Structure formats: structure tokens, C-alpha cells
Amino acid sequence: MDLRYTPEEIAFRDELRRFFRTEIPAEIRRKVSEGRKLAREDYITCQRILHAKGLSAPNWPVEWGGQDWSPVQRYIFTEEIQACAVPQPLSFNINMVGPVIATFGSEAQKKRFLPPTATLDIWWAQGFSEPGAGSDLASLKTSARREGDHFIVNGQKTWTTLGQYADWIFCLVRTDPAAKKQQGISFLLIDLKTPGITIRPIITIDGGHEVNEVFFDEVKVPAENLVGELNKGWDYAKFLLSNERIGIARIGLTKERLARVKRLAQETPAGEGTVWDDPDFRRRLAWSEIELKALEITQMRVVAAQRTKAADKPDPSSSILKIKGSELQQQATQLLVEVAGPYALPRPDRDEEGLNLPSVGPEWADAAAPLFFNFRKVSIYGGSNEIQRNIIAKAFLGL
């Protein structure tokens, strides 16, 4: 198996790299590199720049703005956009609901939703997880009963990422309570301005407002917003989740972050020298780089194999990539905290009079601890690492 890029693929990579580094605002790229929170307008700005280049929805059908790329080109795109610290097109729009609508939606739904979904004129949120129905998603209880030309939705969704910015939410709802768990579930598109919807913030351990609870109380949803067939939502959810895991190893992101850790370690004083002078720190950083290179080669083997495998079949190798990728992302944030040292300790942003407090150390160190805490989640979302190990055991070991 030849894992080298062809001259054409190298030219494709170099053009993407040039575009990302020159056309995306440097300040937004700096925020991504430092792990700082992006504003709603930051996401919109970047997605519209990418859309103008035909890069906001490359995995969609060509007729709706996608690119007829090979598996290698898709991999290069994901690798480079992460390595260049560019915000990726909003996953809820591009990797989740967009492909579902393009594949299973009516022509009217495609024309209505796909163009504004690609440009972020509609910001989507994901309404899947519920209290008691996270990893066991099929246990969801949010209900939708048909009344004439509408569904009436009642229930609760949780861990709704960036829901405070969203215009619409795509939801799994139970439309047949008498059916078995995986059956009787439907896929609804719901306008978040509809009366009866309440969004409440969940403040996470890093002090940020990234996730939310969403409550539905007798919410009227037009029946035309049902995607596909009634009670077939579980099939669409499985299709969506396979798209969610695209690039979930985040190799490019971890490459960029480890390179930054190395640079900062060489600049940050420690004792009579710098953090870089600590041989144990250098050993652990080198081991992370070796593991990342091994993961990259594994990823490229999976991509190369896609040339001969059916594109619509889930590949259990993605579970290996997800496990190791999330572990390396967490290792990188831990090394960054070690470089920051005591300056990574959380502190108030404002004094008693509400005035902004200056950094007590290097400004980049302020984000180190929140980033470390935030990245504890990566081994859970997209299918927890425990579930991924079960998939590997069944697929490769026959257990």
C-alpha cells in the first residue's frame, strides 16, 4: 500500500494551505490556536469565506455545493484546515443535518434548507441526547404526537452544544411509544423561535457556556418538517453519526497544538533555564509526537483502503482512530498546562468593581487550564471510548 501523496495531491494540499493561511482572518486563527472561545460572528465569517471558495460543504452532493473529491482529498482538507487553526465548517450543519436532508429529505426540504445551511444563514443545533439517554440514545423519551397538519412535541434535550446561537434544531422524537426502542423514532426539524421552547445554559467545569438544556412544552411543528418516513429516524440517526465521526481523530489539530507546546516550552522560564530543559518533559512530548505519527499512518491506511471499500459502509477502524485521537488531544492540553505552570491556575477575570484584571503571566497561559478541562469531553462525545472499544471487540475479535 503506497501512502505517499501524488504530485497532484501535493499541489491540492499546498493550495489549501495557502488559502487557509492568507484568506482566513489571522485573529480568528490565533483564537483557535490558543484554544479561546469563538464568537458567533467568528464562525459565520469563516464559513462564508469557505463557502465562497466552494469549501463549506465539500462532503455534500455536488448539486448542492459539494466537491467530487477522492477519499485522499477529503482527508487532506480535514488535515490542513485543522493544522492551519481554521474553524471547521459548523459540524451540526455540514456533517450532520445537511447530509441527512440531502439524502433523505424531500425536494422542498432540500431547496428550503440546504443553501442557508451551507452559508450558516441557518445555524443548526443537535437535539439527540436527553437525561438518561446519552450513550443509550435509543432510550430517548421526547415525544411527538400527530394532530392534523402538525406534530406536538414535549420533552427535554441536553448537552445541546452552541444552542444559544442556533436558529433551528434537528431532533429525534418518539412518535410510536408502543414500538421497540430503536423503532418508533422520527427525525424532526424545529424552528427554535416556536412558542413553547426554552433554552437554559449549562456552565461547564472550564467556566464556559458551550452547552445547554432545551425544553419543549406543547411545541407545534409543521408535519412538513418531518425528514423521510415516520418512525425511521433511528436509521437517519445512524447515518448522521457516521458523518459526525469524520475527522474526529483531529490529527491536524493535535499536530498544531504539539508544535505550539514545543515552541512555548523553549520560551518559558523554569528555574535557571526553560521548561524545555527538563528531560522528562521532552521525553513525554517526544512520545506524544511518536504516537501521533503512528496514528497519522493508521489514518492514511484507512483512507487508502477506502479506494476499494464501499463508501457507505461504516469502517470499524474509525473506532481505533477515535480512541487514540481523543487520548492524544488530551495529552496535548496536559502538556500545555505543564508549560504554563502556576500561571495556568484559574483566577477571576474581573475585580470586585467589575474591571478587567490583567494577566499575571503570559497571556496565552490564561487559556491553558480551561482548555485542559474542556478537552476531557473528547473521549465521551461522538461515541464514548468505552463504546468504541466494544465496537472493536465485536468487529475485530468477534466477541
C-alpha positions as CSV (number, residue, x, y, z in Angstrom):
1,M,0.0,0.0,0.0
2,D,1.5,3.3,-1.1
3,L,0.9,6.0,1.4
4,R,2.7,8.8,-0.4
5,Y,0.8,11.7,-2.0
6,T,0.8,12.0,-5.7
7,P,2.1,15.3,-7.3
8,E,-1.5,16.3,-7.9
9,E,-2.4,15.7,-4.2
10,I,0.6,17.7,-3.1
11,A,-0.5,20.6,-5.2
12,F,-4.0,20.3,-3.8
13,R,-2.6,20.3,-0.3
14,D,-0.4,23.3,-0.9
15,E,-3.2,25.4,-2.5
16,L,-5.5,24.7,0.5
17,R,-2.7,25.6,2.9
18,R,-2.0,28.9,1.1
19,F,-5.8,29.7,1.1
20,F,-6.3,28.9,4.8
21,R,-3.2,31.0,5.9
22,T,-4.0,34.0,3.7
23,E,-7.8,34.3,3.5
24,I,-8.9,33.4,7.0
25,P,-8.5,36.4,9.4
26,A,-5.4,36.0,11.5
27,E,-7.1,37.0,14.7
28,I,-9.6,34.2,14.4
29,R,-6.9,31.6,13.6
30,R,-5.0,32.9,16.7
31,K,-8.1,32.3,18.9
32,V,-8.3,28.7,17.6
33,S,-4.6,28.0,18.1
34,E,-4.8,29.3,21.7
35,G,-8.0,27.4,22.4
36,R,-10.0,30.5,23.1
37,K,-13.8,30.7,22.7
38,L,-15.0,31.9,19.3
39,A,-17.9,34.4,18.9
40,R,-20.9,33.5,16.8
41,E,-19.7,36.0,14.2
42,D,-16.2,34.3,14.0
43,Y,-17.9,31.1,12.9
44,I,-20.1,32.8,10.4
45,T,-17.2,34.9,8.9
46,C,-15.1,31.8,8.3
47,Q,-17.9,29.6,7.0
48,R,-18.8,32.3,4.4
49,I,-15.2,32.7,3.3
50,L,-15.0,28.9,2.8
51,H,-18.4,28.9,1.1
52,A,-17.2,31.5,-1.5
53,K,-14.3,29.1,-2.3
54,G,-16.6,26.1,-2.5
55,L,-15.2,24.6,0.7
56,S,-18.0,25.0,3.2
57,A,-19.7,21.7,2.4
58,P,-17.3,19.5,0.4
59,N,-18.9,16.3,1.6
60,W,-22.3,17.1,0.2
61,P,-23.6,16.1,-3.3
62,V,-22.1,18.3,-6.0
63,E,-25.6,19.7,-7.0
64,W,-25.8,21.2,-3.5
65,G,-22.4,22.7,-3.4
66,G,-20.2,19.7,-2.6
67,Q,-16.9,18.7,-4.2
68,D,-16.3,15.5,-6.1
69,W,-13.2,14.7,-4.1
70,S,-11.4,11.4,-3.6
71,P,-11.0,10.0,-0.1
72,V,-7.4,11.3,0.0
73,Q,-8.5,14.8,-0.9
74,R,-11.2,14.8,1.8
75,Y,-8.5,13.6,4.3
76,I,-6.1,16.4,3.1
77,F,-8.8,19.0,3.5
78,T,-9.5,17.9,7.1
79,E,-5.9,17.7,8.0
80,E,-5.0,21.1,6.6
81,I,-7.9,23.0,8.0
82,Q,-7.1,21.7,11.5
83,A,-3.3,22.2,11.2
84,C,-3.8,25.8,10.0
85,A,-6.0,26.5,13.0
86,V,-9.1,27.4,10.9
87,P,-12.5,26.9,12.4
88,Q,-14.1,24.0,10.6
89,P,-17.4,24.4,8.9
90,L,-20.0,24.0,11.7
91,S,-20.4,20.3,12.1
92,F,-24.1,20.4,13.0
93,N,-24.8,22.0,9.7
94,I,-22.2,20.3,7.4
95,N,-21.6,16.8,8.7
96,M,-24.9,16.2,10.5
97,V,-28.2,17.6,9.3
98,G,-27.0,18.7,5.8
99,P,-26.2,15.1,4.6
100,V,-29.4,13.8,6.2
101,I,-31.6,16.3,4.4
102,A,-29.6,15.8,1.1
103,T,-30.0,12.0,1.3
104,F,-33.5,11.5,2.9
105,G,-35.2,14.9,2.7
106,S,-37.9,15.9,0.2
107,E,-37.1,18.2,-2.7
108,A,-38.9,21.0,-0.9
109,Q,-36.8,20.5,2.2
110,K,-33.6,20.4,0.2
111,K,-34.4,23.7,-1.6
112,R,-35.5,25.4,1.6
113,F,-32.8,24.3,4.0
114,L,-29.6,23.3,2.2
115,P,-28.4,26.6,0.7
116,P,-28.8,28.6,4.0
117,T,-27.3,25.6,5.9
118,A,-24.2,25.8,3.8
119,T,-23.7,29.5,4.5
120,L,-24.7,29.5,8.1
121,D,-27.7,31.7,7.4
122,I,-29.4,28.9,9.4
123,W,-27.4,27.8,12.5
124,W,-28.4,24.3,13.5
125,A,-28.3,22.6,16.9
126,Q,-28.4,18.9,17.6
127,G,-31.3,17.6,19.7
128,F,-30.3,14.0,20.4
129,S,-29.1,13.5,24.0
130,E,-31.5,13.6,26.9
131,P,-31.2,13.0,30.7
132,G,-30.9,9.2,30.8
133,A,-30.4,8.9,27.0
134,G,-26.9,9.8,26.1
135,S,-24.8,6.8,25.1
136,D,-28.0,4.8,25.2
137,L,-29.6,7.2,22.7
138,A,-32.5,4.8,21.8
139,S,-33.9,5.3,25.3
140,L,-35.0,8.9,24.4
141,K,-38.4,10.0,25.7
142,T,-39.1,13.3,24.0
143,S,-42.4,12.7,22.2
144,A,-44.2,14.0,19.1
145,R,-47.9,13.2,18.6
146,R,-49.6,14.0,15.3
147,E,-52.5,16.4,15.4
148,G,-53.8,17.3,11.9
149,D,-51.0,19.1,10.0
150,H,-48.7,19.4,13.0
151,F,-46.7,17.3,15.5
152,I,-47.0,18.4,19.1
153,V,-43.6,18.0,20.8
154,N,-43.0,17.6,24.6
155,G,-39.7,16.7,26.4
156,Q,-36.2,17.7,27.0
157,K,-32.8,17.6,25.2
158,T,-29.5,18.2,27.0
159,W,-25.8,18.9,26.1
160,T,-27.0,21.0,23.2
161,T,-23.7,22.4,22.0
162,L,-23.9,26.1,21.0
163,G,-27.6,26.0,21.2
164,Q,-27.6,29.6,22.4
165,Y,-26.5,30.6,18.8
166,A,-28.9,28.3,17.0
167,D,-31.9,29.2,14.7
168,W,-33.2,25.6,14.3
169,I,-32.7,22.3,15.9
170,F,-32.9,18.8,14.4
171,C,-34.4,16.4,16.9
172,L,-35.0,12.7,17.4
173,V,-38.5,12.3,18.8
174,R,-40.6,9.3,19.8
175,T,-43.6,9.0,17.5
176,D,-44.7,5.5,18.4
177,P,-44.4,4.8,22.2
178,A,-45.5,1.2,21.8
179,A,-42.7,0.2,19.5
180,K,-39.3,-1.2,20.5
181,K,-36.6,1.2,21.5
182,Q,-34.9,1.7,18.1
183,Q,-38.3,1.8,16.3
184,G,-40.9,4.4,16.7
185,I,-38.3,7.3,16.5
186,S,-38.7,10.1,13.9
187,F,-36.4,12.9,12.7
188,L,-38.0,16.4,13.0
189,L,-36.7,19.9,12.1
190,I,-37.8,22.5,14.6
191,D,-37.6,26.3,14.5
192,L,-36.3,27.4,17.8
193,K,-38.4,30.6,17.7
194,T,-41.5,28.4,18.0
195,P,-43.6,29.1,21.2
196,G,-43.1,26.6,24.0
197,I,-39.3,26.2,23.6
198,T,-37.0,27.2,26.5
199,I,-33.2,27.1,26.3
200,R,-31.2,27.1,29.6
201,P,-27.4,27.3,29.8
202,I,-25.2,24.7,31.4
203,I,-22.0,26.2,32.7
204,T,-19.2,23.6,32.3
205,I,-16.2,23.0,34.5
206,D,-14.0,25.3,32.5
207,G,-16.4,28.2,33.3
208,G,-17.7,28.4,29.7
209,H,-21.2,28.4,28.3
210,E,-20.9,25.9,25.4
211,V,-23.8,23.5,26.1
212,N,-27.5,23.9,27.0
213,E,-30.7,22.3,28.0
214,V,-33.7,22.6,25.6
215,F,-37.2,22.1,26.9
216,F,-40.3,21.5,24.6
217,D,-43.7,22.3,26.1
218,E,-46.6,21.6,23.6
219,V,-44.5,22.8,20.7
220,K,-46.3,22.8,17.3
221,V,-44.1,21.7,14.5
222,P,-45.5,21.5,10.9
223,A,-45.7,18.0,9.6
224,E,-43.8,19.0,6.5
225,N,-40.7,19.3,8.8
226,L,-40.6,15.5,9.2
227,V,-37.5,14.2,7.4
228,G,-38.0,11.0,5.5
229,E,-40.5,8.5,6.7
230,L,-42.3,8.4,10.0
231,N,-40.7,6.1,12.6
232,K,-37.5,5.8,10.5
233,G,-35.5,8.3,12.5
234,W,-33.1,5.8,14.0
235,D,-31.8,4.9,10.6
236,Y,-31.2,8.5,9.8
237,A,-29.5,9.0,13.2
238,K,-27.1,6.1,12.4
239,F,-26.3,7.7,9.1
240,L,-25.7,11.1,10.8
241,L,-23.5,9.7,13.4
242,S,-21.2,8.1,10.8
243,N,-20.8,11.6,9.3
244,E,-20.2,13.1,12.8
245,R,-17.1,11.0,13.2
246,I,-15.4,12.4,10.0
247,G,-12.0,13.7,11.2
248,I,-12.8,13.0,14.8
249,A,-9.2,11.9,15.4
250,R,-8.2,15.6,14.8
251,I,-4.7,14.7,13.8
252,G,-4.1,18.1,12.2
253,L,-5.3,19.9,15.4
254,T,-3.0,17.9,17.6
255,K,-0.1,18.4,15.3
256,E,-0.6,22.2,15.5
257,R,-1.0,22.1,19.3
258,L,2.1,19.9,20.0
259,A,4.2,22.2,17.8
260,R,2.9,25.2,19.8
261,V,3.7,23.4,23.1
262,K,7.2,22.7,21.9
263,R,7.7,26.4,20.9
264,L,6.3,27.7,24.2
265,A,8.4,25.3,26.3
266,Q,11.5,26.6,24.7
267,E,10.5,30.2,25.5
268,T,9.0,29.8,29.1
269,P,11.4,30.2,32.0
270,A,11.7,27.4,34.6
271,G,14.4,27.5,37.3
272,E,17.7,28.6,35.7
273,G,16.6,27.6,32.2
274,T,13.3,26.9,30.4
275,V,10.7,24.2,30.5
276,W,12.4,22.6,27.5
277,D,15.5,21.9,29.6
278,D,13.5,19.3,31.6
279,P,14.5,15.9,30.1
280,D,11.3,14.2,31.4
281,F,9.1,16.9,29.7
282,R,11.0,16.4,26.4
283,R,10.6,12.6,26.7
284,R,6.8,12.8,27.2
285,L,6.4,15.4,24.4
286,A,8.5,13.2,22.0
287,W,6.4,10.1,22.9
288,S,3.2,12.1,22.1
289,E,4.7,13.0,18.7
290,I,5.6,9.4,18.0
291,E,2.2,8.2,18.9
292,L,0.7,10.9,16.7
293,K,2.8,9.9,13.8
294,A,1.7,6.3,14.2
295,L,-2.0,7.5,14.4
296,E,-1.5,9.5,11.2
297,I,-0.1,6.5,9.3
298,T,-3.1,4.4,10.6
299,Q,-5.4,7.1,9.4
300,M,-3.8,7.2,6.0
301,R,-4.1,3.4,5.7
302,V,-7.8,3.7,6.4
303,V,-8.1,6.4,3.8
304,A,-6.1,4.4,1.2
305,A,-8.3,1.4,1.8
306,Q,-11.4,3.5,1.1
307,R,-10.5,3.4,-2.6
308,T,-11.6,-0.2,-2.7
309,K,-14.3,-0.3,0.0
310,A,-17.9,0.7,-0.3
311,A,-18.1,4.3,0.8
312,D,-21.5,3.9,2.6
313,K,-20.3,1.1,4.8
314,P,-19.1,2.1,8.3
315,D,-15.5,1.2,8.9
316,P,-14.8,-0.1,12.5
317,S,-11.2,1.2,12.1
318,S,-12.7,4.7,12.8
319,S,-13.2,3.5,16.4
320,I,-9.4,3.0,16.8
321,L,-8.8,6.5,15.4
322,K,-11.3,8.0,17.7
323,I,-9.9,6.4,20.8
324,K,-6.3,7.2,20.2
325,G,-7.1,10.6,18.7
326,S,-9.0,11.7,21.7
327,E,-6.3,10.5,24.1
328,L,-3.6,12.5,22.2
329,Q,-5.8,15.6,22.2
330,Q,-6.0,15.3,26.0
331,Q,-2.3,14.7,26.3
332,A,-1.5,17.9,24.3
333,T,-3.7,20.0,26.6
334,Q,-2.0,18.5,29.7
335,L,1.5,19.3,28.3
336,L,0.3,22.9,27.7
337,V,-0.8,23.2,31.3
338,E,2.6,21.9,32.4
339,V,4.3,24.6,30.3
340,A,2.1,27.3,31.8
341,G,2.9,26.1,35.3
342,P,1.3,28.2,38.1
343,Y,0.1,30.7,35.6
344,A,-2.5,28.2,34.4
345,L,-4.3,28.4,37.8
346,P,-7.9,29.7,37.3
347,R,-8.4,33.2,38.6
348,P,-11.2,35.8,38.3
349,D,-11.5,37.7,35.1
350,R,-12.7,40.8,36.9
351,D,-12.1,42.5,40.3
352,E,-14.7,43.5,42.9
353,E,-15.6,46.6,40.9
354,G,-16.1,44.6,37.7
355,L,-12.9,45.9,36.0
356,N,-10.9,43.5,33.8
357,L,-7.9,42.1,35.6
358,P,-4.6,41.9,33.7
359,S,-2.8,38.6,33.1
360,V,-0.3,37.8,35.9
361,G,1.8,35.7,33.5
362,P,1.9,35.3,29.7
363,E,-1.5,36.0,28.1
364,W,-1.5,32.5,26.4
365,A,-1.4,30.8,29.8
366,D,-4.8,32.1,30.8
367,A,-6.5,29.7,28.4
368,A,-4.4,26.6,29.3
369,A,-6.5,25.3,32.2
370,P,-9.9,26.0,30.6
371,L,-8.7,24.2,27.5
372,F,-7.5,21.2,29.6
373,F,-10.8,20.9,31.4
374,N,-12.8,21.4,28.2
375,F,-10.9,18.6,26.4
376,R,-11.9,16.0,29.0
377,K,-15.1,15.7,26.9
378,V,-13.4,14.4,23.7
379,S,-13.3,10.8,25.0
380,I,-17.0,10.9,25.5
381,Y,-18.7,12.7,22.6
382,G,-19.1,11.0,19.2
383,G,-19.5,7.7,21.0
384,S,-17.5,7.3,24.2
385,N,-14.2,5.5,24.1
386,E,-15.7,2.6,26.1
387,I,-18.4,2.1,23.4
388,Q,-15.6,2.3,20.7
389,R,-13.8,-0.5,22.5
390,N,-17.0,-2.6,22.3
391,I,-17.2,-1.9,18.6
392,I,-13.6,-3.0,18.1
393,A,-14.1,-6.2,20.2
394,K,-17.1,-7.2,18.0
395,A,-15.7,-6.2,14.7
396,F,-12.1,-7.5,15.0
397,L,-12.2,-10.0,17.8
398,G,-15.7,-11.5,17.3
399,L,-16.6,-11.0,20.9
